[in-house]
Amino acid sequence: MTAVTVTAYFMPFVSRAAHVAPGMHVLDIATGTGLSAEAVLAVVGPTGHVTAADISPAMAEKARDRLGKAPNVSLSVEDGQRLSFADQSFDAVLCNLGLMFFPDPVRGLSEFCRVLRPGGRVAVSVNTVVERSRAMRSRLQPMTPAPNKVRCAYTFDGKSCQHLVASKRKQGLHKKGALRRTNRCSSGSTRHVH
């Protein structure tokens, strides 16, 4: 399974969870090579705007190569746990298969909510533990002789997703339904928190 295939599969779920629509201003955090941002750009159309951000300058450069010709996209090197954007800057914040690499995912979600406009939504998809994800093992195989030994900074299962949502609510950061519930999509190895 390639990154293109995985993104093509999950982005419709993520976009729908965030209620992405034409004309919206969307932040795609942990954009990587820009595949998710490219998918969202097609949804927001020419009247919308996508900000693609990644902590890695090399990844942001790859995203720039992919998205550089689009007039309604901007790229930024950003730490998802310390975003430089002003409060209430975006209609939606998306993080496709990136939050599980944040050392502190709750802080990341806090930042997502901070930059979200009232009525906006955050949508996140995350892998569970590497051992339970064929896609993650196949992606890691060329990079490491023991992909099952690779650990994400934080792994998610049903209970940890529920805990994450509960901790956001306890902190008052769920903003009018921005962070509502935990869903499991049809793949057994990925969770969506939105």
Helices and strands as residue ranges (DSSP letters): H 3-17, E 25-29, H 35-44, E 49-54, H 57-67, E 73-77, E 90-96, G 99-101, H 105-114, E 116-127, G 130-132, H 134-140, G 147-149, H 158-170, E 182-184, E 190-193
